[in-house]
Amino acid sequence: MDILVIINAIFTVLTYATALFFLIAIVRAFIRTKNVQNALVYCIIMVPFVLRLLRLK
């Protein structure tokens, strides 16, 4: 394999791992919150991370 293909694959995996890490942290905060306004903010913040993991964005 070409070295650039390997670097691209590693970068892609690291990007998805980072998105998953932050999504898990946001979901944990969403579950723990009692404030409805904070819950809505967490839902809005989760959207780009979910889209990234579904490879839609």
N, CA, C and O atoms as a printed pandas DataFrame, in Angstrom:
     atom_number atom_name residue_name chain_id  residue_number  x_coord  y_coord  z_coord
0              1         N          MET        A               1    0.823   -1.190    0.000
1              2        CA          MET        A               1    0.000    0.000    0.000
2              3         C          MET        A               1    0.865    1.252    0.000
3              4         O          MET        A               1    1.970    1.277    0.543
4              5         N          ASP        A               2    0.348    2.240   -0.598
5              6        CA          ASP        A               2    1.041    3.517   -0.616
6              7         C          ASP        A               2    0.983    4.141    0.776
7              8         O          ASP        A               2   -0.004    3.977    1.493
8              9         N          ILE        A               3    2.021    4.841    1.148
9             10        CA          ILE        A               3    2.103    5.418    2.485
10            11         C          ILE        A               3    1.000    6.448    2.728
11            12         O          ILE        A               3    0.510    6.577    3.850
12            13         N          LEU        A               4    0.610    7.176    1.688
13            14        CA          LEU        A               4   -0.439    8.180    1.869
14            15         C          LEU        A               4   -1.796    7.538    2.140
15            16         O          LEU        A               4   -2.614    8.099    2.868
16            17         N          VAL        A               5   -2.032    6.387    1.568
17            18        CA          VAL        A               5   -3.280    5.673    1.816
18            19         C          VAL        A               5   -3.328    5.201    3.268
19            20         O          VAL        A               5   -4.377    5.262    3.910
20            21         N          ILE        A               6   -2.217    4.739    3.774
21            22        CA          ILE        A               6   -2.137    4.287    5.162
22            23         C          ILE        A               6   -2.343    5.465    6.112
23            24         O          ILE        A               6   -3.076    5.351    7.095
24            25         N          ILE        A               7   -1.702    6.590    5.823
25            26        CA          ILE        A               7   -1.860    7.777    6.669
26            27         C          ILE        A               7   -3.303    8.256    6.644
27            28         O          ILE        A               7   -3.841    8.652    7.677
28            29         N          ASN        A               8   -3.933    8.223    5.480
29            30        CA          ASN        A               8   -5.328    8.630    5.369
30            31         C          ASN        A               8   -6.235    7.707    6.174
31            32         O          ASN        A               8   -7.161    8.180    6.833
32            33         N          ALA        A               9   -5.991    6.418    6.133
33            34        CA          ALA        A               9   -6.796    5.463    6.899
34            35         C          ALA        A               9   -6.635    5.689    8.397
35            36         O          ALA        A               9   -7.615    5.635    9.141
36            37         N          ILE        A              10   -5.422    5.940    8.839
37            38        CA          ILE        A              10   -5.170    6.195   10.259
38            39         C          ILE        A              10   -5.874    7.480   10.689
39            40         O          ILE        A              10   -6.492    7.527   11.753
40            41         N          PHE        A              11   -5.780    8.519    9.865
41            42        CA          PHE        A              11   -6.423    9.791   10.182
42            43         C          PHE        A              11   -7.944    9.628   10.250
43            44         O          PHE        A              11   -8.594   10.215   11.115
44            45         N          THR        A              12   -8.503    8.842    9.348
45            46        CA          THR        A              12   -9.949    8.607    9.336
46            47         C          THR        A              12  -10.394    7.884   10.605
47            48         O          THR        A              12  -11.392    8.261   11.218
48            49         N          VAL        A              13   -9.665    6.860   10.993
49            50        CA          VAL        A              13  -10.013    6.118   12.209
50            51         C          VAL        A              13   -9.901    7.012   13.434
51            52         O          VAL        A              13  -10.757    6.956   14.317
52            53         N          LEU        A              14   -8.877    7.821   13.502
53            54        CA          LEU        A              14   -8.711    8.727   14.641
54            55         C          LEU        A              14   -9.812    9.781   14.688
55            56         O          LEU        A              14  -10.257   10.168   15.768
56            57         N          THR        A              15  -10.250   10.244   13.529
57            58        CA          THR        A              15  -11.340   11.213   13.484
58            59         C          THR        A              15  -12.623   10.617   14.024
59            60         O          THR        A              15  -13.316   11.250   14.821
60            61         N          TYR        A              16  -12.949    9.399   13.596
61            62        CA          TYR        A              16  -14.165    8.748   14.082
62            63         C          TYR        A              16  -14.067    8.389   15.558
63            64         O          TYR        A              16  -15.064    8.460   16.277
64            65         N          ALA        A              17  -12.892    8.007   16.014
65            66        CA          ALA        A              17  -12.706    7.697   17.433
66            67         C          ALA        A              17  -12.880    8.955   18.286
67            68         O          ALA        A              17  -13.477    8.895   19.361
68            69         N          THR        A              18  -12.373   10.071   17.822
69            70        CA          THR        A              18  -12.533   11.330   18.545
70            71         C          THR        A              18  -13.997   11.754   18.589
71            72         O          THR        A              18  -14.491   12.185   19.631
72            73         N          ALA        A              19  -14.687   11.633   17.462
73            74        CA          ALA        A              19  -16.109   11.979   17.428
74            75         C          ALA        A              19  -16.906   11.086   18.371
75            76         O          ALA        A              19  -17.807   11.563   19.061
76            77         N          LEU        A              20  -16.585    9.805   18.406
77            78        CA          LEU        A              20  -17.272    8.877   19.305
78            79         C          LEU        A              20  -17.000    9.219   20.763
79            80         O          LEU        A              20  -17.908    9.154   21.592
80            81         N          PHE        A              21  -15.766    9.582   21.085
81            82        CA          PHE        A              21  -15.416    9.959   22.443
82            83         C          PHE        A              21  -16.239   11.155   22.924
83            84         O          PHE        A              21  -16.805   11.130   24.017
84            85         N          PHE        A              22  -16.298   12.196   22.100
85            86        CA          PHE        A              22  -17.061   13.380   22.487
86            87         C          PHE        A              22  -18.560   13.109   22.515
87            88         O          PHE        A              22  -19.273   13.663   23.350
88            89         N          LEU        A              23  -19.041   12.266   21.614
89            90        CA          LEU        A              23  -20.457   11.920   21.627
90            91         C          LEU        A              23  -20.826   11.189   22.917
91            92         O          LEU        A              23  -21.878   11.456   23.498
92            93         N          ILE        A              24  -19.985   10.285   23.362
93            94        CA          ILE        A              24  -20.240    9.570   24.614
94            95         C          ILE        A              24  -20.255   10.544   25.790
95            96         O          ILE        A              24  -21.099   10.436   26.679
96            97         N          ALA        A              25  -19.320   11.497   25.793
97            98        CA          ALA        A              25  -19.284   12.490   26.878
98            99         C          ALA        A              25  -20.545   13.352   26.876
99           100         O          ALA        A              25  -21.080   13.663   27.940
100          101         N          ILE        A              26  -21.019   13.738   25.705
101          102        CA          ILE        A              26  -22.225   14.565   25.625
102          103         C          ILE        A              26  -23.449   13.767   26.038
103          104         O          ILE        A              26  -24.329   14.298   26.716
104          105         N          VAL        A              27  -23.523   12.505   25.644
105          106        CA          VAL        A              27  -24.662   11.659   26.025
106          107         C          VAL        A              27  -24.688   11.472   27.534
107          108         O          VAL        A              27  -25.757   11.508   28.144
108          109         N          ARG        A              28  -23.533   11.274   28.139
109          110        CA          ARG        A              28  -23.490   11.140   29.602
110          111         C          ARG        A              28  -23.993   12.402   30.293
111          112         O          ARG        A              28  -24.736   12.322   31.271
112          113         N          ALA        A              29  -23.590   13.567   29.789
113          114        CA          ALA        A              29  -24.064   14.824   30.361
114          115         C          ALA        A              29  -25.562   14.985   30.123
115          116         O          ALA        A              29  -26.276   15.504   30.981
116          117         N          PHE        A              30  -26.036   14.545   28.970
117          118        CA          PHE        A              30  -27.464   14.620   28.645
118          119         C          PHE        A              30  -28.284   13.772   29.606
119          120         O          PHE        A              30  -29.342   14.198   30.070
120          121         N          ILE        A              31  -27.800   12.585   29.899
121          122        CA          ILE        A              31  -28.527   11.677   30.795
122          123         C          ILE        A              31  -28.555   12.224   32.220
123          124         O          ILE        A              31  -29.555   12.069   32.921
124          125         N          ARG        A              32  -27.479   12.854   32.649
125          126        CA          ARG        A              32  -27.377   13.329   34.030
126          127         C          ARG        A              32  -28.114   14.632   34.298
127          128         O          ARG        A              32  -28.420   14.934   35.452
128          129         N          THR        A              33  -28.404   15.404   33.271
129          130        CA          THR        A              33  -29.001   16.719   33.501
130          131         C          THR        A              33  -30.480   16.608   33.861
131          132         O          THR        A              33  -31.195   15.722   33.394
132          133         N          LYS        A              34  -30.905   17.528   34.696
133          134        CA          LYS        A              34  -32.315   17.615   35.086
134          135         C          LYS        A              34  -32.977   18.825   34.436
135          136         O          LYS        A              34  -34.203   18.932   34.415
136          137         N          ASN        A              35  -32.171   19.723   33.912
137          138        CA          ASN        A              35  -32.664   20.951   33.309
138          139         C          ASN        A              35  -33.063   20.685   31.853
139          140         O          ASN        A              35  -32.262   20.176   31.071
140          141         N          VAL        A              36  -34.291   21.028   31.498
141          142        CA          VAL        A              36  -34.791   20.769   30.146
142          143         C          VAL        A              36  -34.037   21.602   29.118
143          144         O          VAL        A              36  -33.754   21.124   28.020
144          145         N          GLN        A              37  -33.711   22.835   29.463
145          146        CA          GLN        A              37  -32.998   23.697   28.519
146          147         C          GLN        A              37  -31.603   23.142   28.223
147          148         O          GLN        A              37  -31.160   23.166   27.075
148          149         N          ASN        A              38  -30.917   22.648   29.236
149          150        CA          ASN        A              38  -29.613   22.031   29.014
150          151         C          ASN        A              38  -29.735   20.765   28.171
151          152         O          ASN        A              38  -28.877   20.498   27.330
152          153         N          ALA        A              39  -30.784   19.991   28.386
153          154        CA          ALA        A              39  -30.992   18.777   27.604
154          155         C          ALA        A              39  -31.178   19.104   26.120
155          156         O          ALA        A              39  -30.666   18.395   25.254
156          157         N          LEU        A              40  -31.906   20.170   25.836
157          158        CA          LEU        A              40  -32.084   20.572   24.440
158          159         C          LEU        A              40  -30.771   21.023   23.809
159          160         O          LEU        A              40  -30.506   20.736   22.642
160          161         N          VAL        A              41  -29.969   21.716   24.569
161          162        CA          VAL        A              41  -28.667   22.146   24.067
162          163         C          VAL        A              41  -27.787   20.936   23.780
163          164         O          VAL        A              41  -27.104   20.900   22.757
164          165         N          TYR        A              42  -27.793   19.953   24.664
165          166        CA          TYR        A              42  -27.013   18.742   24.438
166          167         C          TYR        A              42  -27.483   18.009   23.184
167          168         O          TYR        A              42  -26.664   17.474   22.437
168          169         N          CYS        A              43  -28.791   17.980   22.946
169          170        CA          CYS        A              43  -29.312   17.339   21.740
170          171         C          CYS        A              43  -28.818   18.040   20.487
171          172         O          CYS        A              43  -28.458   17.388   19.507
172          173         N          ILE        A              44  -28.800   19.348   20.516
173          174        CA          ILE        A              44  -28.324   20.107   19.357
174          175         C          ILE        A              44  -26.831   19.881   19.144
175          176         O          ILE        A              44  -26.369   19.775   18.008
176          177         N          ILE        A              45  -26.084   19.808   20.230
177          178        CA          ILE        A              45  -24.646   19.590   20.129
178          179         C          ILE        A              45  -24.344   18.192   19.605
179          180         O          ILE        A              45  -23.331   18.000   18.932
180          181         N          MET        A              46  -25.194   17.212   19.893
181          182        CA          MET        A              46  -24.957   15.834   19.461
182          183         C          MET        A              46  -25.108   15.633   17.959
183          184         O          MET        A              46  -24.506   14.716   17.400
184          185         N          VAL        A              47  -25.897   16.469   17.297
185          186        CA          VAL        A              47  -26.230   16.258   15.886
186          187         C          VAL        A              47  -24.982   16.139   14.992
187          188         O          VAL        A              47  -24.897   15.172   14.235
188          189         N          PRO        A              48  -24.015   17.063   15.035
189          190        CA          PRO        A              48  -22.855   16.913   14.133
190          191         C          PRO        A              48  -22.035   15.650   14.408
191          192         O          PRO        A              48  -21.479   15.055   13.486
192          193         N          PHE        A              49  -21.963   15.244   15.679
193          194        CA          PHE        A              49  -21.194   14.048   16.000
194          195         C          PHE        A              49  -21.872   12.788   15.467
195          196         O          PHE        A              49  -21.210   11.887   14.953
196          197         N          VAL        A              50  -23.189   12.736   15.595
197          198        CA          VAL        A              50  -23.927   11.584   15.056
198          199         C          VAL        A              50  -23.795   11.553   13.529
199          200         O          VAL        A              50  -23.585   10.488   12.947
200          201         N          LEU        A              51  -23.916   12.704   12.888
201          202        CA          LEU        A              51  -23.780   12.749   11.448
202          203         C          LEU        A              51  -22.385   12.319   11.004
203          204         O          LEU        A              51  -22.231   11.640    9.989
204          205         N          ARG        A              52  -21.381   12.712   11.763
205          206        CA          ARG        A              52  -20.003   12.315   11.418
206          207         C          ARG        A              52  -19.843   10.798   11.534
207          208         O          ARG        A              52  -19.220   10.171   10.677
208          209         N          LEU        A              53  -20.397   10.217   12.579
209          210        CA          LEU        A              53  -20.263    8.763   12.748
210          211         C          LEU        A              53  -21.074    7.987   11.725
211          212         O          LEU        A              53  -20.724    6.857   11.387
212          213         N          LEU        A              54  -22.145    8.575   11.231
213          214        CA          LEU        A              54  -22.943    7.927   10.175
214          215         C          LEU        A              54  -22.391    8.231    8.783
215          216         O          LEU        A              54  -22.957    7.808    7.775
216          217         N          ARG        A              55  -21.299    8.956    8.740
217          218        CA          ARG        A              55  -20.627    9.350    7.502
218          219         C          ARG        A              55  -21.537   10.156    6.579
219          220         O          ARG        A              55  -21.475   10.015    5.358
220          221         N          LEU        A              56  -22.376   10.996    7.166
221          222        CA          LEU        A              56  -23.243   11.858    6.386
222          223         C          LEU        A              56  -22.682   13.273    6.267
223          224         O          LEU        A              56  -23.132   14.061    5.435
224          225         N          LYS        A              57  -21.718   13.580    7.091
225          226        CA          LYS        A              57  -21.119   14.912    7.034
226          227         C          LYS        A              57  -19.626   14.793    7.230
227          228         O          LYS        A              57  -18.919   15.801    7.218
